[in-house]
Amino acid sequence: MERIEEARTIRAMHREDLEPSRSILKRYLTEWLGGPQAYSSERGHPRMRMRHMHVPIDSAARDAWLLCMRGALDETVSGEAERAAIYEAMAKLADWMRNTDDSPA
């Protein structure tokens, strides 16, 4: 989010220090991808949509987040099929997280 101009709107939704958010996201994604339940044991049921209702998430915010996640996947997941599968699941999650109606009139 800090390096991508298209992500400035979602960067502004976060505190100045991103380290706590990074740590939480890492634990969530680890669990979400089938790893140890470090997120739930610490924070309870994810309830991700509820936890994000305080910030408006429209299609542009969804797309900015996915742009960041695609970059992260490109840097960390070597297998093309695995990257594509994770990205597809992330895209579904990101679309479900939208809480602002921004559909065209």
C-alpha positions, 0 to 999 in steps of 0.5 A: 500500500505504501509503494502503489499510488493506486492504493493511497485510498486504502492506505489512508484507512490505516494507522500510520504504523502499518506493523500491527495491521501487517501482523494481524493480516499475516495471522489471518491469511495463515489461518485462512490458507489452512495453517495454524489458527493463530488469528482465531485463538488470539482475536476470536472468530474472524468476522472480517466483514463486521470488523471492517464495517467502520470503513467504507469499502467500495469497488475501488477499495476492493480493487486497490487491495487486490492490486496489493495482494497480487503484488504480494503473491507475485513476490512470495508464491512461486507456483503459478497455479497456486498464485492463481488459486489464492488470488481467485479466493482473495478476489471473492473475499474482497468482493464480499467485503464491500459495504458501500453500494457503488453500482452504476445507476 
